[in-house]
Amino acid sequence: MNKICYGCGAPLQSTDKDAKGYVPVNKIKDATYCMRCFRMMHYGEQAEVDTPKDAKEIIRKVNKDNKYVIFLVDYLNINKYVMDLFQSINNEKLLVINKGELLPDNITYDMLKNYVKDIYNINAPIKVKGGTANHGVKSVYKYLMDENIHETYLLGISNSGKSTFINDLADVLESKINRINTNKHANTTLDFMRVKLNNELTLIDSPGFIMPNSLNNDVTNKDIKMLSYNMKDDECIQLLNNKYFIKVSNGTPITFYTNYESDNLIKKYFKEVELSDEITIKANHDLVIYGIGIIRFKNETTIKLNIPSDNYEIRPSIFGGTYE
C-alpha cells in the first residue's frame, strides 16, 4: 500500500516535484510528510495548490459512505452558508464549535449552542471546544464512545481547526500518532486521510471547504479583536483599504468582532461615497461579513454598503439583546 503524507493526506511520490505528495527519492523510504508539509511545519512556507474536491463532492462521498460525521466550525464562521453545508449531511452528525475560549466573557457555551439551534434550525447535538487539549475533546470522545461510534468523518471549513482538533484528541488519548500539520492558510489537508487514534476511534480527515463567497480565506490572527465605535449620523466605515464601505444613516454604537489581522482592515470617518445598496438593521442585530468578521449594531439604523449581497447576512446578535 502506498504511503501517504501525514500532513495533507496526499500519496507520497518522487516522480513529479510540482505535484502533491512530492518527496526526494532519497528521503521517501523514511518520510512521514511530503516536502510541502515539511516546509510549512518547519519554515512557515505556504505552497499554492488547488482544492482537490469541492464541497458538494465531499458531501456526496460522505453521504454515500453513511458513516458518522463530526463537523467543525469556529464561532466567527457560523453563518448560513456553513450551516446549510452542515444540514446537507444526511448521516448522523455532531456539530463542534471550535475556539470557544475566544468567546466574549458574557457568552456562555450553552447560550452559543441555543443560539445556533434557534437561528439556523439545527437539531443535531452540539459541542463547544475550548483552547486546551482537554477542554472539549474529552467531552466529544466520551460522547462518541457512549454512542458506540468508533469511526467518523471529520469535516469543516478550511482553517476551522480540524488538524488541531485531531492533535488535541491524540494528546488526551496519549496516542502515538505523528502530529498532523497545522497551518493558518487554506487547504492544508489535500485529500481524505484515515487517522487511527487508538483501538476505539478512527477519524477520517477531509479537505477543508473553501467558502466561495468569502472575502478572505486565511486566518492571520488566532485572537479575536473587538473594536468598538460610536457611529454618528451619516458616518462611514471602510474595510480592507477602501475596498468596501458601510455608511450609517442613524448614529449607533457598533462593535466589530474579527480575527483578520490587517493595518488597513477598518477605518471610520465622514466620507462622500456613492453606495447603491440600502438595508435596515434592527437593534441588536449582526452584519456578518463572510471571511472578515461580525459587526454588531446596538440600535436600529439604515446602512448603505457596496459589499455584494452573497458576501454577508444579517441576523439577531449573539453578542447582545435576546441572547445576551
C-alpha positions in Angstrom: 0.0 0.0 0.0 1.3 3.5 -0.9 2.4 5.7 1.9 0.5 9.0 2.5 1.7 12.3 3.8 0.6 12.6 7.4 0.2 16.4 7.0 -2.1 16.6 3.9 -3.1 13.1 3.1 -1.6 13.1 -0.4 0.2 9.8 -1.6 3.9 10.3 -1.3 5.8 10.2 -4.6 9.2 11.1 -6.0 8.4 11.5 -9.7 6.9 15.0 -10.0 8.3 17.8 -7.9 5.3 20.1 -8.7 2.7 17.5 -7.8 1.1 16.7 -4.5 3.0 14.5 -2.1 6.5 15.0 -3.5 9.5 13.8 -1.5 13.0 13.5 -2.9 13.7 9.9 -3.8 16.5 9.5 -1.2 14.0 10.6 1.5 10.9 8.8 0.6 11.6 5.5 2.4 11.6 7.1 5.8 9.4 10.1 5.0 6.3 10.9 7.1 5.5 14.2 5.4 5.8 15.5 1.9 8.1 18.3 1.1 5.3 20.9 1.1 4.0 19.9 4.6 7.6 19.6 5.9 8.4 23.1 4.8 5.1 24.5 6.1 5.7 23.0 9.5 9.3 23.9 9.9 9.8 27.1 7.8 6.3 28.6 7.7 6.1 28.4 3.9 2.9 28.1 2.0 2.6 26.5 -1.4 -0.2 27.4 -3.7 -2.4 24.5 -4.5 -5.9 23.9 -5.9 -8.6 22.4 -3.7 -8.9 18.8 -4.9 -12.6 18.4 -4.1 -15.4 20.9 -3.9 -17.9 21.0 -1.1 -20.6 19.1 -3.0 -18.2 16.4 -4.0 -17.0 15.9 -0.4 -20.6 15.9 1.0 -21.7 13.4 -1.8 -18.9 11.0 -0.9 -19.6 11.2 2.8 -23.4 10.8 2.4 -22.8 7.7 0.2 -20.5 6.1 2.8 -23.1 6.6 5.6 -20.6 6.9 8.4 -20.9 9.3 11.3 -19.7 12.9 10.8 -18.1 15.4 13.1 -18.4 18.9 11.5 -16.1 21.5 12.9 -16.5 25.3 12.7 -15.1 28.2 14.7 -17.7 30.6 16.0 -16.8 33.5 13.8 -17.5 31.4 10.8 -21.0 30.3 11.9 -23.2 31.6 9.0 -25.9 30.5 6.7 -23.6 29.1 4.0 -21.7 26.9 6.6 -24.9 25.8 8.4 -26.5 24.9 5.0 -23.5 22.7 4.3 -23.9 21.0 7.7 -27.6 20.5 7.1 -26.8 18.8 3.7 -25.1 16.0 5.5 -27.6 13.1 5.7 -25.7 11.0 8.1 -25.8 11.1 11.9 -23.7 14.0 12.8 -22.3 16.2 15.6 -21.6 19.9 15.3 -18.5 21.0 17.1 -18.0 24.8 17.6 -14.3 25.4 17.9 -12.2 28.2 19.6 -14.7 28.6 22.4 -12.0 30.2 24.5 -12.2 33.3 22.3 -15.9 33.9 23.1 -16.6 37.2 25.0 -16.9 36.6 28.7 -20.7 37.3 28.7 -21.4 34.5 26.2 -21.6 31.0 27.8 -21.3 27.8 25.8 -25.0 27.0 26.4 -26.0 30.4 25.1 -24.0 29.8 22.0 -25.5 26.4 21.4 -29.0 27.6 21.9 -28.4 30.5 19.6 -27.1 28.2 16.7 -30.1 25.9 17.2 -32.6 28.7 17.1 -31.2 30.8 14.3 -30.2 28.0 11.9 -32.7 25.3 12.9 -30.1 22.8 14.0 -31.5 19.7 15.5 -28.2 17.7 15.8 -26.2 17.6 19.0 -23.7 20.5 19.5 -20.5 20.5 21.5 -18.2 23.5 22.1 -14.4 23.0 22.2 -12.1 25.4 24.1 -8.5 26.2 23.6 -6.7 23.4 25.5 -6.4 19.7 24.6 -8.7 18.6 27.4 -11.2 21.4 27.1 -13.9 19.9 24.9 -12.2 17.0 23.1 -12.7 14.8 26.2 -16.4 15.5 26.0 -16.5 14.8 22.3 -14.6 11.5 22.8 -16.9 10.4 25.7 -20.0 11.3 23.6 -18.7 9.1 20.7 -18.0 6.2 23.0 -21.4 6.5 24.7 -23.0 6.4 21.2 -20.9 3.4 20.2 -19.2 5.4 17.3 -15.7 4.2 16.5 -15.2 5.6 13.0 -16.2 9.1 11.9 -15.5 11.6 9.2 -14.2 15.0 10.3 -15.4 17.8 8.1 -15.2 21.6 8.3 -14.4 24.9 6.7 -10.7 25.4 5.9 -9.0 26.9 8.9 -11.7 25.7 11.3 -9.0 23.8 13.3 -9.5 20.2 12.2 -5.8 19.3 12.4 -5.5 20.9 15.9 -8.6 19.0 17.0 -7.0 15.7 15.9 -3.8 16.6 17.7 -5.6 17.5 20.9 -7.5 14.3 20.8 -4.3 12.4 20.3 -2.7 14.2 23.3 -5.7 13.4 25.5 -5.7 9.7 24.4 -1.9 9.6 24.7 -1.9 8.3 21.1 1.5 7.6 19.4 0.4 9.0 16.0 2.6 11.6 14.3 1.4 15.2 14.7 -1.0 16.5 12.0 0.2 19.5 10.1 -1.5 22.7 11.3 -1.3 25.9 9.3 -3.2 29.2 9.2 -3.6 29.0 5.4 -6.3 27.3 3.4 -6.0 23.8 2.0 -3.5 22.3 4.4 -5.3 18.9 4.0 -5.5 17.9 0.4 -7.2 14.6 0.5 -9.1 12.2 2.8 -6.8 10.7 5.4 -7.5 8.0 8.0 -6.1 8.6 11.4 -6.3 5.8 13.9 -6.1 7.4 17.3 -6.4 4.2 19.3 -8.3 0.8 19.1 -11.6 2.6 19.8 -11.5 5.6 17.4 -10.5 6.3 13.9 -11.0 9.7 12.3 -11.3 10.3 8.5 -10.0 13.8 8.0 -11.1 15.6 4.8 -10.0 18.6 2.8 -11.4 21.8 4.3 -14.3 23.5 2.5 -13.5 26.8 0.9 -16.3 29.4 1.1 -16.8 30.6 -2.5 -18.4 33.9 -1.2 -15.8 34.6 1.5 -13.9 37.9 1.2 -10.9 36.2 2.9 -9.9 32.5 3.4 -6.8 33.0 5.5 -6.9 33.4 9.3 -3.9 35.5 10.1 -4.6 36.0 13.8 -5.6 33.4 16.4 -7.1 36.0 18.7 -10.4 37.8 18.4 -10.3 41.6 18.2 -13.3 43.6 19.5 -13.3 47.1 18.0 -16.0 49.4 19.3 -17.1 52.6 17.6 -19.8 55.2 18.3 -21.1 55.9 14.8 -22.6 59.4 14.2 -25.3 60.2 11.6 -24.1 59.6 8.1 -20.6 58.5 9.2 -18.8 55.8 7.2 -16.5 52.9 7.9 -14.2 51.5 5.3 -12.9 47.9 5.1 -9.8 46.4 3.5 -8.1 49.6 2.5 -11.0 51.5 0.9 -12.4 48.4 -0.9 -15.7 48.2 0.9 -17.8 50.9 2.6 -20.6 50.9 5.1 -22.4 54.2 5.7 -24.6 54.5 8.8 -27.6 56.8 8.4 -28.6 57.0 12.1 -26.0 57.1 14.8 -25.4 53.9 16.8 -22.7 52.2 18.8 -21.2 49.2 16.9 -18.8 46.5 17.8 -16.6 44.7 15.2 -15.5 41.2 16.0 -12.7 39.8 13.8 -9.7 37.6 13.7 -8.4 39.1 10.5 -5.1 40.9 11.0 -4.6 44.0 8.8 -3.5 47.5 9.5 -6.0 48.6 6.8 -8.8 46.4 8.0 -11.2 49.2 9.2 -11.3 52.9 9.5 -14.0 55.4 10.5 -14.6 58.8 9.1 -17.1 61.1 7.3 -16.7 60.5 3.5 -18.8 61.2 0.5 -19.2 57.9 -1.3 -21.9 56.6 -3.7 -23.4 53.4 -2.3 -26.4 51.9 -4.1 -27.5 49.1 -1.7 -29.5 50.1 1.3 -30.8 47.9 4.1 -32.3 48.5 7.6 -30.7 46.7 10.5 -32.7 46.2 13.6 -31.4 46.9 17.1 -29.1 44.2 18.5 -28.5 42.6 15.1 -25.3 41.5 13.4 -24.0 42.2 10.0 -21.9 39.0 9.3 -19.3 39.6 6.6 -18.0 36.3 5.4 -14.3 35.8 5.9 -13.9 39.2 7.7 -16.0 39.3 10.9 -19.2 40.3 12.6 -20.4 43.9 13.2 -23.0 44.2 15.9 -25.3 47.2 15.7 -26.7 48.2 19.1 -29.6 50.5 17.8 -31.8 50.2 14.7 -30.3 52.0 11.7 -30.3 52.1 8.0 -27.0 51.5 6.2 -25.7 51.8 2.7 -22.9 49.5 1.5 -21.1 48.2 -1.5 -20.5 44.6 -0.3 -22.0 42.1 -2.7 -25.2 40.6 -1.2 -23.8 37.0 -1.2 -20.9 38.0 0.9 -22.9 38.9 4.0 -26.0 38.2 6.1 -28.0 39.9 8.8 -29.2 38.0 11.9 -30.1 38.6 15.6 -26.9 39.2 17.5 -25.3 36.5 19.7 -23.5 39.4 21.5 -26.5 41.3 22.8 -30.3 41.6 23.1 -32.3 38.3 23.2 -29.3 36.0 23.5 -27.3 38.1 26.0 
